[in-house]
Amino acid sequence: MIVSIASGKGGTGKTLVATGLAASLDRVQLVDCDVEEPNAYLFFPDRKLIEKAECRVPVPVVDEAKCTHCGTCSDFCAYHALAALPSQVLIFPELCHGCGGCILACPEKAVSEGSRRVGEIFRAKSGKKEIIWGELSLGEARTTPLIRAVKGMAKGGLTIVDCPPGTSCSMVESVLGSNFCLLVTEPTPFGLYDLDIALKVLEKMNIPRGVLVNKSGIGDKKVYQYLEEKGIPLLMEIPMKRRIAELYSRGTIFVQEMPEWKARFRDLLKNIEELVS
Amino acid sequence: MKQIAVISGKGGTGKTSLVASLAALAKGRAVIADCDVDAPDLHLILRPEIKEKREFLGIKRAVIDPSKCTLCGSCEEHCRFGAISGSEVDPLLCEGCGVCKLVCPAEAVSMVDRLSGYAYISQTRFGPLAHADLFPGEEASGKLVAMVREMARETAASRKAELVLIDGSPGLGCPVIASLAGVDLALVVTEPTISGVHDLERILGVTEHFQIKAAVCINKYDLNPDVSRRIEDICRERSIEVAGKLPFDPAVVEAMVLGEPVVELGGPTAEGIKDLWRALEGHL
């Protein structure tokens, strides 16, 4: 079973929940798909790195000996990653989506495919748990190929996916294929507004979902009214406590210092399993 | 005209609450741009009155005409995004490349424009706001960020505003890079947590990569004073100004619930933001 943890708004506590849930379970894979700012692995200081791989994406390579500078490739490219000038073809690799269209379109068979590095993928062990994450190279814009590669490292069994914030392509790619998505929100106007957008994405994708309200006690009650009106299950609440925030700030998974939360996280998983079946 | 982008790396460090207050302090002198287009919240405080609405056409999408499709499977075989199954295109997976159209022997595929959101110019009590709605799950948020920034610049030029203040998105990928292009200063809002430090170092790597001047604001600095000192050390080593230090203050959420900038409520955060604004004015 794959359970993804997403949010819309940033900083609502996705990583707090993903690491808290993982630490409450025995055997689990924790996959951090926030490749821009991966944090989950920081909470497992005893981790042992067991695998490290490059993530490479395809880029066009033009054989100038065969190229007639006809411009078919640059006319085809929807991303403006190639520009055919009278005497050469300029390539902008960071704009390329790797669709392979330029290779198919070239009448001279002058375009072939090379590759370039866009990030790294890591796999580490902490006890019986596995933590998998990706790190986007600085200055790279496109996250989806790396997210796909990170997810591809998971081996089945119970998998928790920590997603990036937002409701755009990175979030969609991260939750794709999940059996369930747990949306973490905070009871504030910003939290509610972004939760609503994230729920619309999951509805489009037909992914079963539930909500966890973090930092409960702050803000207002509107998120609760919203969930009730829409009939969306509220699966857990974590109160706003300075102690939880301080433990998080030090890189300690709060359930390790507040073990009464482990049973609550296990109940949360049981509830999710029931909702999925 | 100067441009300042407020970014963070880590999400939820307080970018939007800060930008709302800076907008109040800059009243009349700035055009505000909400460039967190897939989770925009600034409008909840600034309560804009929309003056102009433009359609945002994101990437195109493939549409297969089932009456022409022979189900030969060529498009499905060549699509690298796994977006095609039989004669159906999954709009969430299609990246609009056009390979399916290129390989289709029956001319059954067309590439159609896709309305992916709207961009707006609005009036607020603190001045003009450029903002947008990206439809849930759409791609091309970087392209929409560029459109919002262009609208903000046009408005700033026509009103002779001296500043465009950009509320960025978390992370450091496409929408953040689009928010940063050509700005005079990136104000990075961080928090004293190990996640905050990790993400700060990465986002400062990005501002250095693009040779953009950065300054840092430490929010909730009293949550973990040791980590806050580490952040100050990191900034010193990189010769980056710590332009502001804001305490943990319940007034921030109270202000959000009231729909007001925290700077108008008063209290320690409000005073800290005023100091920060004076430091930023030095960059204008």
Interface residues (C-beta under 8 A of the other chain):
Chain A: S7 G8 K9 G10 G11 T12 T15 D34 E36 E37 N39 L42 F76 A78 Y79 H97 G98 C99 G100 G101 L104 A105 L136 L138 G139 E140 A141 R142 T143 P164 P165 G166 T167 S168 C169 S170 M171 V172 L176 T188 P189 F190 Y193 D194 I197 A198 K200 V201 K204 M205 I218 G219 D220 R242 A245 E246 Y248 S249 R250 G251
Chain B: S8 G9 K10 G11 G12 T13 T16 V37 D38 A39 P40 D41 L44 I59 K60 H78 R80 F81 L92 E95 G96 C97 G98 V99 L102 V103 L134 P136 G137 E138 E139 S141 G142 S169 P170 G171 L172 G173 C174 P175 V176 I177 A178 E191 P192 T193 I194 S195 G196 H198 D199 R202 I203 G205 V206 H209 F210 L223 N224 V227 P250 V253 M256 V257 G259
